[in-house]
């Protein structure tokens, strides 16, 4: 039996590969229920996805614990081969993965293409990092008592990993959890967002097939779907070595409380800021706000949300920005020209619209967009948004950009930092001293100069500070997070003849 994806909106089916049910242990098991996955743009049925429960969550943990030692001892070449084979399998199905992502997330095709490309890079980089997973020797004779001793340390798998991903980039975020776990020698249990399980199920199927071909246990990679109760059953289990979560700050904080004292890696929300200095290239800055504010229909944790402009260039910058926003193509996400489409569900659309209305009622002006056409929010630009409003203080997760002006860069940097979030921020400037001042002053996990804060390289340490989370992603850095150092001290003995 296979899961079929329906031809939403007249498209041909894209997936007929992975078995029905859920991949638990070394087999696929029947799920107790199913749930419709619908195309967010028009509500068309995409597929009926399996829905797990707490019993299956515990069963998955049992299976992961049972193979923990075996997975931890898998040779480097086996782990590397499985990841490389999965990379090849995904690459050969690239177009189908892209179309499936469009259907289950509603994101524009251009963004889904980027997601698949980044997923491939994540798999490949994780495979390469297997060869770099090692320790080093240390000089113990820095003290006289250490003379004659040999000291070194190695890295060992942290244990079973639970990886919980958000709905906005389901394939990529799952790869960020699964690939480093497998590279580190950790069994991993993935839990996708309830709205978007299909691409992740397919990825896990391909990984398990690669593991089987390499002679490794398929239970090294499992997947359980379901609601918060399933997540709680996974994260609160004391047999778990680490939990990696991408999602909202509120949920992340709850997971950290439930999982304590288990190690928790959190990639949470943000209200990313972009600063426009008086000496900035205003055309480039305006392009960046449009490119960085509305990709994935604004449903990205590092999309541009707060734009802080020095007074001297405010008028000219706003004119260039609104001119560009008017040219953004809105509509069907299957159209390669579309840049903004429907949000994940009606509730999200209603929330963003309510936040926009509240901002205007409080005195902000709507310089562009903000209306709703065929269920899609037109990309919005708000001017003069006060602190204390949700569209400034919280994470909008929609196609909304809020602009404020300040007298100077010092005030701009203070305003960036005046937030409970601290994921990424950027500054547009032609002055090197301003760039270094931003690197020094901004309280965020990443500072980007003359690019969008949403520029994210999967080979860099990615993560935030404050309420934007703890820990770092990117294969190299996630592998370090998912291993523990083991110190060794040896005093060689002298054997008498």
C-alpha positions in Angstrom: 0.0 0.0 0.0 1.2 3.5 -0.7 0.0 7.0 0.2 -1.5 8.9 -2.8 -1.4 12.6 -3.1 -4.4 13.9 -4.9 -4.2 16.2 -8.0 -5.0 19.4 -6.2 -6.3 22.1 -8.5 -5.8 19.9 -11.6 -2.2 18.9 -11.1 -1.2 15.3 -11.6 -0.5 13.3 -8.4 3.1 13.7 -7.2 3.7 11.0 -4.5 3.0 7.3 -4.7 6.1 6.1 -2.9 5.9 5.8 0.8 3.8 3.2 2.6 0.7 4.0 4.5 0.8 4.3 8.3 3.7 5.5 10.3 7.4 4.5 10.2 8.0 3.1 13.7 10.6 0.5 14.7 11.8 -1.4 11.6 8.3 -1.4 10.0 5.4 0.8 9.1 2.5 0.5 11.5 -1.2 1.4 11.1 -2.2 4.8 12.6 -5.3 5.0 14.7 -6.7 7.9 12.7 -6.2 10.0 9.6 -6.6 13.7 8.9 -7.1 15.6 5.7 -4.2 17.7 4.4 -5.7 20.5 2.3 -4.1 22.9 -0.2 -4.2 26.2 1.7 -4.8 28.2 -1.4 -8.2 26.7 -2.3 -8.9 24.0 0.2 -8.6 21.1 -2.2 -7.9 17.8 -0.6 -4.2 16.8 -1.0 -4.1 13.6 1.0 -5.4 11.9 4.1 -2.4 11.7 6.5 -1.9 9.2 9.3 -2.3 10.6 12.8 -0.5 9.0 15.7 -1.2 8.9 19.4 0.7 8.8 22.7 0.9 5.0 22.5 2.7 5.1 19.2 5.0 7.8 20.6 6.0 5.6 23.5 6.5 2.7 21.0 8.8 4.8 18.9 10.9 5.7 22.0 11.1 2.1 23.0 12.3 1.2 19.5 14.9 4.0 19.5 16.2 3.1 22.9 16.5 -0.5 21.8 18.8 0.4 18.9 20.6 3.2 20.6 23.9 1.4 21.2 23.8 -0.3 17.7 23.3 3.1 16.0 26.0 4.7 18.1 28.4 2.1 17.0 27.6 2.3 13.3 30.8 2.8 11.3 31.4 6.3 9.9 31.2 4.9 6.3 27.7 3.5 7.0 26.3 6.7 8.3 27.9 8.7 5.5 26.6 6.2 2.9 23.0 6.4 4.1 23.0 10.2 4.1 24.6 10.4 0.6 22.1 7.8 -0.7 19.3 9.9 0.7 20.7 13.0 -0.9 20.7 11.2 -4.3 17.2 9.9 -3.8 15.8 13.4 -2.9 17.7 15.0 -5.8 16.2 12.5 -8.3 12.7 13.4 -7.1 13.3 17.2 -6.7 10.4 18.4 -8.9 7.9 16.1 -7.1 9.1 17.3 -3.7 8.7 20.9 -4.8 5.2 20.3 -6.0 4.3 18.4 -2.9 5.6 21.2 -0.7 3.5 23.7 -2.6 0.4 21.6 -2.1 0.8 21.0 1.6 2.2 24.4 2.7 0.6 26.7 0.2 4.0 28.5 -0.2 4.9 29.9 -3.6 6.8 27.5 -5.9 9.9 29.7 -5.9 10.2 29.2 -2.1 9.6 25.5 -2.2 12.4 25.2 -4.8 14.7 26.9 -2.4 13.6 24.6 0.4 14.4 21.5 -1.5 17.8 22.9 -2.6 18.7 23.7 1.1 17.5 20.3 2.1 19.9 18.7 -0.3 22.7 20.9 1.0 21.9 19.8 4.6 22.0 16.1 3.7 25.3 16.5 1.8 26.9 18.6 4.5 25.9 16.2 7.3 27.4 13.4 5.3 30.6 15.3 5.0 30.7 16.2 8.7 30.8 12.5 9.6 34.4 12.5 8.6 35.1 15.5 11.0 33.5 14.0 14.1 36.5 13.5 16.2 38.3 14.8 19.3 41.9 15.8 19.9 44.9 15.2 22.2 45.7 17.7 25.0 49.0 18.4 26.8 48.5 17.1 30.3 52.0 18.0 31.4 51.2 21.6 31.7 51.3 20.7 35.4 54.1 18.6 36.8 51.6 16.0 38.0 50.7 15.4 34.4 54.1 14.3 33.3 54.0 10.9 31.6 50.2 11.0 31.1 48.4 10.8 27.8 45.2 12.9 27.5 42.7 13.2 24.8 38.9 13.5 24.3 36.4 12.1 21.8 32.8 12.8 20.9 30.0 10.3 21.7 26.4 10.4 20.6 24.1 12.1 23.1 21.4 9.4 22.7 17.9 9.4 21.3 16.9 12.7 19.7 13.4 14.0 19.2 13.1 16.5 16.4 10.0 18.6 16.2 9.5 20.9 13.1 7.3 23.8 12.2 4.8 23.9 9.3 6.5 26.6 7.2 9.6 24.6 6.0 8.6 21.0 6.9 11.2 19.2 4.7 14.1 21.5 5.5 13.4 21.7 9.2 13.1 17.9 9.4 16.4 17.5 7.6 18.0 19.9 10.1 16.9 17.5 12.9 17.4 14.2 11.2 20.6 14.5 9.2 22.8 15.7 12.1 21.3 13.2 14.4 22.2 10.3 12.1 25.6 11.7 11.4 26.3 11.9 15.1 25.2 8.3 15.7 21.9 9.1 17.4 18.5 7.5 16.7 16.0 10.2 15.9 12.2 10.4 16.1 10.8 13.2 13.9 7.5 14.9 14.6 6.2 17.1 11.8 3.6 19.8 12.2 0.1 18.4 12.0 -0.7 20.5 8.9 2.4 19.4 6.9 3.4 15.8 7.4 3.7 14.5 3.8 7.1 15.7 2.6 8.6 14.7 5.9 7.1 11.2 5.7 8.6 10.8 2.2 12.0 12.0 3.4 12.0 9.5 6.3 11.0 6.7 4.0 13.9 7.4 1.7 16.3 7.6 4.7 15.0 4.3 6.1 15.5 2.6 2.7 19.0 4.0 2.6 19.7 2.6 6.1 18.3 -0.8 5.2 20.5 -0.9 2.1 23.5 0.0 4.2 22.8 -2.8 6.7 21.7 -0.4 9.5 18.5 -0.6 11.5 15.6 1.4 10.0 14.5 2.2 13.6 17.4 4.7 13.6 14.9 7.1 11.9 11.3 7.1 12.9 8.3 9.5 12.6 5.2 10.1 14.7 2.4 12.5 13.8 -0.2 14.0 16.1 -1.0 16.9 18.3 0.5 18.5 21.5 -0.1 15.3 23.5 2.1 13.3 21.2 4.8 15.9 21.4 4.6 15.9 25.2 4.9 12.1 25.3 8.1 12.3 23.3 9.8 15.3 25.0 8.9 14.3 28.6 10.3 10.8 28.3 13.5 10.7 30.5 15.1 8.2 28.0 15.5 11.0 25.5 19.0 12.5 25.1 18.1 15.7 23.4 15.1 17.6 22.0 15.4 19.8 18.9 12.4 22.1 18.3 11.6 24.7 15.7 8.5 26.8 16.3 6.9 29.5 18.5 8.5 30.8 21.6 5.5 29.8 23.8 5.6 26.2 22.7 9.4 26.1 22.9 9.3 27.4 26.5 6.7 24.7 27.4 8.9 22.0 25.8 11.9 23.2 27.8 9.9 22.9 31.0 8.5 19.5 30.2 11.8 18.1 29.0 14.0 19.3 31.9 16.7 18.2 32.6 17.1 16.8 29.1 19.1 19.0 26.7 16.8 21.2 24.6 17.8 23.0 21.4 15.3 25.7 20.5 14.9 27.7 17.3 12.1 30.0 18.1 10.4 33.1 16.8 11.6 36.6 15.9 10.6 40.0 14.6 13.7 40.5 12.5 14.9 44.1 12.0 16.6 45.7 9.1 18.3 49.1 9.7 18.7 51.6 6.8 21.6 54.0 7.5 21.8 57.4 5.9 24.6 56.2 3.6 22.8 53.1 2.5 22.2 52.1 -1.1 18.4 52.8 -0.9 17.5 50.8 -4.0 19.3 47.7 -2.6 17.7 48.2 0.8 14.2 48.6 -0.6 14.8 45.5 -2.7 15.9 43.6 0.4 12.8 44.5 2.4 10.6 43.2 -0.4 12.7 40.1 -0.9 13.2 39.4 2.8 9.8 40.6 4.1 7.4 38.6 1.8 9.2 35.4 0.9 7.2 32.3 2.0 4.3 34.8 2.3 6.0 36.1 5.4 5.9 32.8 7.2 9.6 32.7 8.1 11.2 33.3 11.5 13.8 35.6 10.0 11.6 37.4 7.4 12.0 41.2 7.6 9.4 42.6 10.0 10.8 45.7 11.6 12.4 48.3 9.3 14.2 51.1 11.1 15.2 54.0 8.8 17.4 57.0 9.7 15.3 60.2 9.3 17.5 61.7 6.7 16.5 59.1 4.1 13.0 58.1 5.3 11.0 59.8 2.6 13.1 58.6 -0.3 13.3 55.1 1.1 9.6 54.7 1.7 8.8 55.9 -1.8 11.1 53.3 -3.3 9.7 50.6 -1.0 6.1 51.2 -1.8 6.8 51.3 -5.5 8.4 47.9 -5.3 5.7 46.3 -3.1 3.1 47.2 -5.7 4.9 45.0 -8.1 4.8 41.9 -5.9 2.8 39.1 -7.6 0.0 37.7 -5.4 -2.0 34.6 -6.1 -1.8 30.9 -6.9 1.4 29.5 -5.4 1.8 27.0 -8.2 2.6 29.9 -10.6 6.3 30.4 -10.8 5.8 34.2 -10.8 3.9 34.3 -7.5 5.7 35.7 -4.5 2.8 35.9 -1.9 0.0 33.4 -1.5 -2.3 32.1 1.2 -1.1 31.5 4.7 -1.2 28.0 6.2 -4.8 28.3 7.4 -7.8 30.7 7.8 -7.1 31.3 11.4 -3.6 32.6 10.6 -5.1 34.9 8.0 -7.6 36.3 10.4 -5.0 36.9 13.1 -2.7 38.8 10.8 -5.6 40.9 9.5 -6.6 41.7 13.1 -3.1 42.8 14.0 -3.1 45.1 10.9 -6.4 46.6 11.9 -5.2 47.1 15.5 -2.1 49.0 14.3 -4.1 51.3 12.0 -6.6 52.0 14.8 -3.6 52.9 17.1 -2.4 55.5 14.6 -0.2 53.6 12.1 -0.7 54.3 8.4 -1.1 51.7 5.8 1.2 52.7 2.9 0.6 49.6 0.8 -1.4 46.4 0.7 -3.2 45.0 3.6 -6.3 43.9 1.8 -7.4 40.4 1.2 -8.0 39.0 -2.3 -9.3 35.4 -2.7 -8.1 34.6 0.8 -4.6 36.0 0.2 -3.3 39.0 2.2 -1.8 41.6 -0.1 1.8 42.5 1.0 1.4 45.3 3.6 3.7 48.2 4.6 2.8 50.0 7.8 4.3 53.3 8.8 5.0 54.7 12.2 4.0 51.6 14.2 4.4 52.2 18.0 6.0 49.8 20.4 3.4 47.8 22.3 1.6 46.7 19.2 1.7 43.1 18.1 2.9 43.9 14.6 6.0 45.4 16.1 6.6 43.5 19.3 5.6 40.0 18.3 6.2 37.7 15.3 3.6 38.5 12.6 4.3 35.4 10.4 2.6 37.0 7.5 3.3 39.4 4.7 3.6 42.5 6.8 6.5 45.0 7.1 6.4 47.8 9.8 8.6 50.9 9.2 9.8 53.4 11.8 12.2 56.3 11.5 14.9 57.3 14.0 17.3 60.3 14.3 20.5 58.3 14.2 22.1 54.9 14.1 22.6 54.7 17.9 18.9 55.0 18.3 18.3 52.5 15.6 20.5 49.9 17.3 18.8 50.6 20.6 15.4 50.0 18.9 16.6 46.7 17.4 17.6 45.5 20.8 14.4 46.7 22.5 12.7 43.3 21.8 12.3 40.0 23.6 13.6 38.4 20.5 17.1 38.2 19.1 17.4 35.9 16.0 18.8 37.8 13.1 19.1 41.5 12.1 20.7 43.4 9.3 22.0 46.8 8.4 22.4 48.5 5.1 25.3 50.9 5.0 28.3 51.8 2.9 30.5 52.5 6.0 32.7 49.8 7.4 32.6 51.3 10.9 28.8 51.1 10.9 29.0 47.4 9.9 31.4 46.6 12.7 29.3 48.7 15.2 26.3 46.6 14.2 28.2 43.4 14.8 29.2 44.7 18.2 26.0 46.2 19.3 23.1 44.1 18.0 21.9 41.5 20.5 21.0 38.8 18.0 22.3 35.4 16.9 23.3 36.7 13.5 24.1 40.1 12.0 24.0 40.5 8.2 25.4 43.5 6.4 23.9 44.6 3.1 21.8 41.5 2.8 18.4 40.4 4.2 18.4 39.1 7.8 16.7 36.1 6.3 19.9 35.2 4.5 20.7 31.9 6.1 23.5 29.6 5.1 23.1 26.0 6.2 26.8 25.7 6.8 26.8 28.5 9.4 25.9 28.3 13.1 22.2 29.3 13.1 20.2 30.3 16.1 19.2 33.1 18.4 19.4 34.7 21.8 16.8 35.8 24.3 13.3 34.5 23.4 14.5 33.4 20.0 16.0 30.2 21.4 19.1 28.4 22.5 21.6 26.1 20.7 22.7 26.2 17.0 21.6 24.5 13.8 23.6 23.8 10.7 25.0 20.3 10.3 28.4 20.9 11.8 27.1 22.8 14.8 24.1 20.6 15.4 26.3 17.5 15.4 28.4 19.1 18.1 25.1 19.9 20.0 24.1 16.2 19.7 27.3 14.7 20.9 29.0 14.8 24.3 32.7 14.9 24.9 34.4 12.0 26.7 37.7 12.7 28.4 40.4 10.1 28.5 43.5 10.1 30.7 46.0 7.3 30.4 49.2 6.6 32.4 51.1 4.1 30.3 52.5 1.2 32.4 56.0 -0.1 32.1 56.1 -3.9 31.5 59.1 -5.5 33.1 61.0 -7.9 30.9 
